[in-house]
Amino acid sequence: MTNGRRALLLAGVMVLLAVGSARGEIATTTFETTVPAEALATITATCSLCSWDVAGREAGVLSLALDGRYVQHLPIVRTGRAEYQVMLGRVEPGRHTFVVDEDAALTSTELRGRALVAVGAIHVALIDANARDYTAVSLAPILHARPDTVGKYTDVPVFMWYETEPTSRGTRYRYSVIFTNEDGGTPADRLMATWGRTTDIEYVYSVEIDDRGAILADDIQGPRHEILPFNGRREGRHPLLWVSTSNNMVLPEGSTRVRYAPAPAAVQLRDVSREAVMDMHPWLYELMTKELKREGKITADPAPGHGTIRDPREFVFVEGCGELAEKALAFAVRVDGQWISSDRGLSDYRIVRDGCFRAAIPLPARATIKDVRAIRAEVFARQGKANGAPARLVRINTLFALDEHFVPGTPAIHWTGSTPLQPGGPPLELPVP
């Protein structure tokens, strides 16, 4: 670790950084600001023995403090060297000290007390009120851990993003979080069939503000996916939320002290699914796969409906967009003259939502995406639902596979049109070049 000082001008604010170490601390950084601001930190950390797929070596867990006040925990979930971006909250004019330490009680058992996590650099960015992203950062939620996940290395919120949209009264900011998994009971094979991933992506908070930045209304996604008005406490302007269900819904109160605050990234999703965020950050696919491996959910040749899958790098991922008109949809790909369906012949493994949606389809042994000759989309009637108007598919955004490093490959197909689909009628079939 190098000692030194350098001046940075960030968002109109002069920052003085000094990175060093102290007894009992992994790293310490000091910085100064002349105006109130939101502070974000990028921490470059290395843990060669951390391995999210190995019980007992899942992660080193860091505790972050600002001016002697606890800020959040940061699990080092990636093997080797990686950057972690976190919020430090609102800071007032003056000099501040940011300290990174290891929480031995929460670090994986085989890693405790071995000084395996090294912090190579800390960069603090200050976002003042004149910065374009100040409002979005200042209103981003802080998430407290669900009690049964503390020290368990599951359902960790590892990525947060926000989207903006104009309203008749101002602007709405909508925050979503990617958790490493969902412990809420949906089996891995069904998640892959109906969502194209086994991470848990959840909308957690939205807020509408007027042109002066005043909050007009805000809400959270509570238990049973109910949208509830937010009436809880704040730290600065950050709402404090507690993950409260096994499928990662939130409430404005809870009992846990351990909390997480990933720095929110600006993302605009137009005519694509939320899963496209994972494509932008392929390490999320790697983390997803490693957690499946540790939990015994990856097997060599699993039967449909048994809750386990093959390695996600042996799947193809399909994304389409449309209105299903209360019908269910399954994608299929043709390989070696046979059609392989995303639903694997199970009605519960079909997509039942409008918008843009994904499915992942396991390929036959030794087959690759180069062996896919065609793609098919077919709809089915749903019990108790109307079957009048046809479903309509308007886009096939992508068909891709993950490479050995979990990076999505070049899309094999892209189609736009307007195809009506009815149960029992002809499916949409497209050749894959």
C-alpha positions as CSV (number, residue, x, y, z in Angstrom):
1,M,0.0,0.0,0.0
2,T,1.4,3.4,-0.9
3,N,1.3,6.5,1.3
4,G,0.9,9.9,-0.3
5,R,-1.4,12.8,-0.9
6,R,-2.9,14.1,-4.1
7,A,-5.6,16.7,-4.8
8,L,-8.7,15.9,-6.9
9,L,-11.3,18.3,-8.2
10,L,-14.6,16.3,-8.2
11,A,-18.0,17.8,-8.9
12,G,-16.6,21.2,-8.1
13,V,-15.3,20.1,-4.7
14,M,-11.6,20.0,-3.7
15,V,-10.7,16.6,-2.1
16,L,-7.4,15.7,-0.4
17,L,-6.7,12.0,-0.3
18,A,-4.2,10.3,1.9
19,V,-4.1,6.5,1.8
20,G,-2.2,4.7,4.5
21,S,-2.6,2.0,7.2
22,A,-2.8,1.9,10.9
23,R,-2.6,-0.8,13.6
24,G,-5.9,-2.8,13.5
25,E,-7.0,-1.2,10.3
26,I,-6.7,-2.4,6.7
27,A,-6.7,1.1,5.2
28,T,-7.4,4.7,6.2
29,T,-8.2,7.7,3.9
30,T,-8.6,11.3,4.7
31,F,-10.3,13.9,2.5
32,E,-11.6,17.5,2.8
33,T,-14.5,19.3,1.3
34,T,-15.5,23.0,1.3
35,V,-19.2,22.4,0.7
36,P,-21.8,19.8,1.8
37,A,-21.8,16.8,-0.5
38,E,-22.5,13.1,-0.9
39,A,-19.4,11.0,-0.7
40,L,-18.9,7.8,-2.7
41,A,-15.9,5.5,-2.3
42,T,-14.3,3.1,-4.8
43,I,-12.3,0.5,-2.9
44,T,-9.9,-1.6,-4.7
45,A,-9.6,-4.8,-2.7
46,T,-7.8,-8.1,-3.3
47,C,-8.5,-11.5,-1.7
48,S,-6.8,-14.4,-3.5
49,L,-8.3,-17.0,-1.2
50,C,-11.8,-15.7,-1.1
51,S,-14.0,-18.0,-3.1
52,W,-17.8,-17.5,-3.2
53,D,-18.3,-21.1,-4.2
54,V,-16.4,-22.7,-1.4
55,A,-18.0,-23.1,2.1
56,G,-15.7,-21.5,4.7
57,R,-13.9,-19.3,2.2
58,E,-16.9,-17.3,0.8
59,A,-15.8,-13.8,1.6
60,G,-13.8,-11.5,3.8
61,V,-16.2,-9.0,5.3
62,L,-15.1,-5.4,5.8
63,S,-16.6,-2.8,8.2
64,L,-16.5,0.8,7.0
65,A,-16.5,3.8,9.2
66,L,-16.5,7.6,8.6
67,D,-15.3,9.9,11.3
68,G,-15.7,7.1,13.8
69,R,-19.3,6.3,12.8
70,Y,-20.3,3.0,11.3
71,V,-21.3,3.3,7.7
72,Q,-21.8,-0.2,6.3
73,H,-20.4,-3.7,5.8
74,L,-18.7,-4.7,2.6
75,P,-18.4,-8.4,1.7
76,I,-15.4,-9.1,-0.6
77,V,-17.3,-11.5,-2.7
78,R,-14.9,-11.7,-5.7
79,T,-11.8,-13.7,-6.0
80,G,-8.6,-11.7,-6.7
81,R,-8.5,-8.0,-7.3
82,A,-11.8,-6.0,-7.8
83,E,-13.3,-2.6,-7.3
84,Y,-16.3,-2.1,-5.0
85,Q,-18.2,1.2,-5.1
86,V,-20.1,2.2,-2.0
87,M,-21.9,5.2,-0.5
88,L,-20.5,7.0,2.5
89,G,-23.4,9.3,2.9
90,R,-23.7,13.1,3.4
91,V,-20.6,15.0,4.5
92,E,-20.3,18.5,5.8
93,P,-17.5,21.0,5.1
94,G,-14.2,20.0,6.8
95,R,-11.8,17.2,7.0
96,H,-13.0,13.6,7.2
97,T,-11.4,10.2,8.0
98,F,-12.6,7.0,6.3
99,V,-11.5,3.7,7.9
100,V,-11.7,0.2,6.5
101,D,-11.4,-2.7,8.9
102,E,-12.1,-6.4,8.8
103,D,-15.1,-7.7,10.7
104,A,-13.7,-11.0,11.9
105,A,-17.0,-12.2,13.3
106,L,-18.6,-12.1,9.8
107,T,-15.7,-13.1,7.7
108,S,-15.7,-16.7,6.5
109,T,-14.3,-19.2,9.0
110,E,-11.2,-20.2,7.1
111,L,-10.3,-16.6,6.3
112,R,-10.6,-15.1,9.8
113,G,-7.5,-13.5,11.3
114,R,-5.3,-14.3,8.3
115,A,-5.1,-10.7,6.9
116,L,-6.1,-12.0,3.5
117,V,-8.0,-8.9,2.3
118,A,-5.7,-6.2,1.1
119,V,-6.9,-2.7,0.0
120,G,-4.7,-1.3,-2.7
121,A,-6.5,2.0,-3.2
122,I,-9.4,4.1,-2.0
123,H,-10.8,6.9,-4.2
124,V,-13.4,9.2,-2.7
125,A,-15.7,11.2,-5.1
126,L,-17.7,14.1,-3.7
127,I,-21.0,14.9,-5.4
128,D,-22.2,18.4,-4.5
129,A,-25.6,19.9,-5.0
130,N,-24.6,21.2,-8.4
131,A,-23.7,17.8,-9.8
132,R,-26.1,16.1,-12.2
133,D,-26.3,12.9,-10.2
134,Y,-26.5,14.6,-6.8
135,T,-30.3,14.0,-6.3
136,A,-30.1,10.4,-7.3
137,V,-27.2,9.6,-5.0
138,S,-28.6,11.6,-2.1
139,L,-31.9,9.7,-2.2
140,A,-30.5,6.2,-2.7
141,P,-31.7,3.7,0.0
142,I,-29.5,2.0,2.6
143,L,-30.4,-1.7,3.0
144,H,-30.2,-3.5,6.4
145,A,-29.5,-7.2,6.2
146,R,-32.3,-9.8,6.7
147,P,-31.5,-11.4,10.1
148,D,-31.1,-14.9,8.8
149,T,-28.5,-13.8,6.2
150,V,-26.0,-12.2,8.6
151,G,-22.9,-14.3,8.5
152,K,-24.5,-16.7,6.0
153,Y,-23.2,-15.5,2.6
154,T,-26.5,-15.5,0.8
155,D,-28.9,-12.9,-0.5
156,V,-26.2,-10.2,-0.4
157,P,-27.2,-7.0,-2.2
158,V,-24.2,-6.5,-4.5
159,F,-25.4,-4.0,-7.1
160,M,-27.9,-1.1,-7.1
161,W,-29.0,1.0,-10.0
162,Y,-31.6,3.7,-10.6
163,E,-33.8,4.8,-13.5
164,T,-35.4,8.2,-14.0
165,E,-38.7,9.2,-15.6
166,P,-40.5,12.5,-15.9
167,T,-43.8,12.9,-14.1
168,S,-46.5,15.6,-14.4
169,R,-45.1,17.1,-11.2
170,G,-41.4,16.5,-11.6
171,T,-39.1,13.4,-11.8
172,R,-39.3,9.9,-10.4
173,Y,-36.2,8.0,-9.3
174,R,-36.6,4.2,-9.1
175,Y,-34.0,2.1,-7.3
176,S,-33.5,-1.6,-7.9
177,V,-31.1,-4.1,-6.3
178,I,-29.4,-7.3,-7.5
179,F,-29.1,-9.8,-4.6
180,T,-26.8,-12.8,-5.0
181,N,-29.7,-15.3,-4.8
182,E,-33.3,-15.7,-3.5
183,D,-33.8,-18.0,-0.6
184,G,-37.6,-17.6,-1.0
185,G,-38.3,-21.1,-2.4
186,T,-38.3,-20.6,-6.2
187,P,-36.1,-23.5,-7.5
188,A,-33.1,-22.7,-9.6
189,D,-34.4,-24.4,-12.7
190,R,-37.6,-22.5,-12.6
191,L,-35.7,-19.2,-12.2
192,M,-33.6,-20.0,-15.2
193,A,-36.7,-20.9,-17.3
194,T,-38.8,-17.9,-16.4
195,W,-36.2,-15.2,-15.6
196,G,-32.9,-16.3,-17.2
197,R,-30.9,-16.0,-14.0
198,T,-30.9,-17.1,-10.4
199,T,-29.8,-13.8,-8.9
200,D,-32.7,-11.9,-7.3
201,I,-33.5,-8.6,-8.9
202,E,-35.9,-6.4,-6.9
203,Y,-37.3,-3.0,-7.1
204,V,-36.9,-1.6,-3.6
205,Y,-37.7,2.1,-3.5
206,S,-39.0,5.0,-5.7
207,V,-39.3,8.6,-5.0
208,E,-41.0,11.5,-6.9
209,I,-39.5,15.0,-6.5
210,D,-40.4,18.4,-7.8
211,D,-38.2,20.8,-9.7
212,R,-36.7,22.1,-6.4
213,G,-35.8,18.7,-5.2
214,A,-38.6,18.4,-2.6
215,I,-40.0,14.9,-2.0
216,L,-43.6,14.7,-3.3
217,A,-44.2,10.9,-2.7
218,D,-42.2,7.8,-2.2
219,D,-42.8,4.1,-1.8
220,I,-41.2,0.7,-1.2
221,Q,-41.9,-2.9,-2.3
222,G,-43.1,-4.6,0.8
223,P,-44.0,-8.2,1.6
224,R,-46.1,-10.0,-1.0
225,H,-44.9,-7.4,-3.6
226,E,-47.2,-4.8,-2.1
227,I,-46.3,-1.3,-2.9
228,L,-46.3,0.6,0.4
229,P,-45.8,4.3,1.1
230,F,-42.5,4.9,2.8
231,N,-43.0,6.3,6.3
232,G,-39.7,5.4,7.9
233,R,-36.5,7.1,9.1
234,R,-33.8,8.7,6.9
235,E,-30.1,9.2,7.3
236,G,-29.6,12.6,5.6
237,R,-32.0,12.0,2.7
238,H,-31.3,8.3,2.4
239,P,-34.2,6.1,3.4
240,L,-33.4,3.3,5.8
241,L,-34.8,0.0,4.7
242,W,-34.8,-3.5,6.2
243,V,-34.8,-6.6,4.0
244,S,-37.7,-8.5,5.7
245,T,-38.7,-11.6,3.6
246,S,-37.0,-14.6,2.1
247,N,-37.6,-13.1,-1.4
248,N,-36.0,-9.8,-0.4
249,M,-39.0,-7.5,0.1
250,V,-38.3,-4.5,2.4
251,L,-39.9,-2.7,5.3
252,P,-39.1,0.7,6.9
253,E,-38.1,-0.9,10.2
254,G,-36.2,-3.9,11.5
255,S,-33.8,-5.3,14.1
256,T,-30.5,-5.8,12.3
257,R,-27.5,-3.4,12.5
258,V,-25.5,-4.9,9.6
259,R,-26.3,-2.9,6.5
260,Y,-25.2,-2.4,2.9
261,A,-25.1,0.7,0.6
262,P,-23.8,0.0,-2.9
263,A,-23.3,3.2,-4.9
264,P,-26.2,3.5,-7.3
265,A,-25.4,3.4,-11.0
266,A,-27.5,5.3,-13.6
267,V,-29.2,2.9,-16.0
268,Q,-31.9,3.6,-18.6
269,L,-33.7,0.4,-19.7
270,R,-35.6,0.9,-22.9
271,D,-37.0,-2.1,-24.8
272,V,-34.8,-4.4,-22.8
273,S,-35.2,-6.5,-19.6
274,R,-33.8,-5.8,-16.2
275,E,-31.5,-8.7,-16.8
276,A,-29.6,-6.5,-19.3
277,V,-27.9,-4.9,-16.2
278,M,-26.2,-8.2,-15.6
279,D,-24.9,-8.2,-19.1
280,M,-23.2,-4.9,-18.4
281,H,-21.5,-6.4,-15.3
282,P,-20.6,-10.0,-16.2
283,W,-19.0,-10.7,-12.7
284,L,-22.6,-11.0,-11.5
285,Y,-23.1,-14.1,-13.6
286,E,-19.9,-15.5,-12.1
287,L,-21.1,-14.8,-8.6
288,M,-24.5,-16.3,-9.4
289,T,-22.9,-19.5,-10.7
290,K,-20.5,-19.8,-7.7
291,E,-23.4,-19.5,-5.2
292,L,-25.3,-22.2,-7.1
293,K,-22.3,-24.5,-6.9
294,R,-21.8,-23.9,-3.2
295,E,-25.5,-24.6,-2.5
296,G,-25.4,-27.9,-4.5
297,K,-27.7,-26.6,-7.2
298,I,-25.5,-27.4,-10.1
299,T,-25.5,-31.1,-11.2
300,A,-24.3,-32.9,-14.3
301,D,-27.6,-33.9,-15.9
302,P,-30.6,-32.7,-13.9
303,A,-34.1,-33.8,-14.7
304,P,-36.7,-31.0,-15.3
305,G,-38.5,-29.9,-12.2
306,H,-36.0,-31.1,-9.6
307,G,-34.6,-27.7,-8.7
308,T,-31.0,-28.1,-10.0
309,I,-29.4,-27.0,-13.2
310,R,-26.2,-27.5,-15.3
311,D,-23.5,-24.9,-15.3
312,P,-25.1,-21.6,-16.7
313,R,-22.3,-21.5,-19.3
314,E,-24.0,-24.5,-20.8
315,F,-27.2,-22.5,-21.5
316,V,-28.4,-20.1,-24.1
317,F,-30.2,-17.0,-23.0
318,V,-33.2,-15.6,-25.0
319,E,-34.8,-12.2,-24.5
320,G,-38.1,-11.1,-26.1
321,C,-40.6,-8.3,-25.6
322,G,-44.4,-8.2,-26.0
323,E,-47.8,-8.4,-24.4
324,L,-48.9,-11.9,-23.4
325,A,-52.6,-11.0,-22.9
326,E,-52.8,-13.3,-19.8
327,K,-51.2,-16.2,-21.6
328,A,-48.0,-18.1,-20.9
329,L,-45.0,-18.2,-23.2
330,A,-42.0,-20.5,-23.7
331,F,-39.0,-20.1,-25.9
332,A,-37.3,-23.0,-27.7
333,V,-34.2,-23.5,-29.7
334,R,-33.5,-26.2,-32.4
335,V,-30.3,-28.1,-32.0
336,D,-29.4,-31.2,-33.9
337,G,-32.9,-31.4,-35.3
338,Q,-34.7,-31.3,-32.0
339,W,-36.5,-28.5,-30.2
340,I,-35.5,-27.8,-26.6
341,S,-38.0,-25.7,-24.7
342,S,-37.3,-23.3,-21.9
343,D,-40.3,-24.8,-20.0
344,R,-38.9,-28.3,-20.2
345,G,-42.6,-29.5,-20.6
346,L,-43.7,-28.0,-17.3
347,S,-46.5,-25.4,-17.3
348,D,-45.2,-23.6,-14.2
349,Y,-41.9,-23.0,-16.0
350,R,-43.4,-20.6,-18.5
351,I,-43.2,-16.8,-18.6
352,V,-46.4,-15.0,-17.5
353,R,-45.6,-11.3,-17.6
354,D,-45.6,-8.5,-20.2
355,G,-42.8,-6.2,-21.2
356,C,-39.3,-7.6,-21.9
357,F,-38.6,-11.0,-20.5
358,R,-35.8,-13.7,-20.5
359,A,-35.5,-17.4,-20.4
360,A,-32.4,-19.6,-20.3
361,I,-32.4,-23.0,-22.1
362,P,-29.9,-25.8,-21.4
363,L,-28.1,-27.1,-24.5
364,P,-27.4,-30.8,-25.1
365,A,-24.1,-32.2,-24.0
366,R,-21.2,-30.9,-26.0
367,A,-23.4,-28.5,-28.0
368,T,-22.7,-24.8,-28.2
369,I,-24.6,-21.8,-29.4
370,K,-23.1,-22.3,-32.8
371,D,-25.2,-25.4,-33.0
372,V,-28.5,-23.5,-32.6
373,R,-30.3,-23.4,-36.0
374,A,-33.6,-21.7,-35.0
375,I,-35.5,-20.1,-32.2
376,R,-39.2,-20.5,-31.5
377,A,-41.7,-18.6,-29.3
378,E,-45.0,-20.3,-28.4
379,V,-47.9,-19.3,-26.1
380,F,-50.2,-21.4,-24.0
381,A,-53.6,-20.8,-22.3
382,R,-53.6,-20.3,-18.5
383,Q,-56.2,-21.8,-16.3
384,G,-58.7,-19.2,-15.1
385,K,-57.5,-16.5,-17.5
386,A,-59.2,-14.9,-20.4
387,N,-58.2,-16.4,-23.8
388,G,-59.6,-13.8,-26.1
389,A,-57.1,-11.3,-27.6
390,P,-53.9,-12.8,-29.0
391,A,-50.6,-12.4,-27.4
392,R,-48.2,-10.2,-29.4
393,L,-44.5,-10.5,-29.7
394,V,-42.7,-7.5,-31.0
395,R,-39.0,-8.1,-30.3
396,I,-36.4,-10.8,-30.0
397,N,-33.6,-8.8,-28.5
398,T,-30.9,-11.4,-28.1
399,L,-29.8,-15.0,-28.1
400,F,-26.4,-15.5,-26.4
401,A,-24.3,-17.8,-24.3
402,L,-21.8,-17.0,-21.6
403,D,-18.1,-17.7,-22.4
404,E,-15.8,-19.4,-20.0
405,H,-15.3,-16.1,-18.1
406,F,-19.1,-15.6,-17.8
407,V,-19.1,-12.8,-20.4
408,P,-22.2,-12.7,-22.7
409,G,-21.2,-13.5,-26.2
410,T,-22.3,-11.6,-29.4
411,P,-26.0,-11.9,-29.9
412,A,-26.8,-14.5,-32.5
413,I,-30.1,-13.0,-33.6
414,H,-32.1,-9.7,-33.3
415,W,-35.6,-9.4,-34.6
416,T,-38.4,-6.7,-34.5
417,G,-41.9,-7.1,-35.9
418,S,-45.4,-7.7,-34.6
419,T,-46.5,-11.3,-34.5
420,P,-49.9,-12.3,-32.9
421,L,-49.7,-15.6,-31.1
422,Q,-52.6,-17.8,-29.9
423,P,-52.6,-21.1,-27.9
424,G,-52.7,-24.0,-30.4
425,G,-51.8,-21.6,-33.2
426,P,-48.6,-21.4,-35.2
427,P,-45.6,-20.3,-33.1
428,L,-43.1,-17.7,-34.2
429,E,-40.1,-19.4,-35.7
430,L,-36.9,-17.6,-36.7
431,P,-33.8,-19.1,-38.3
432,V,-30.5,-18.4,-36.6
433,P,-27.8,-17.4,-39.1
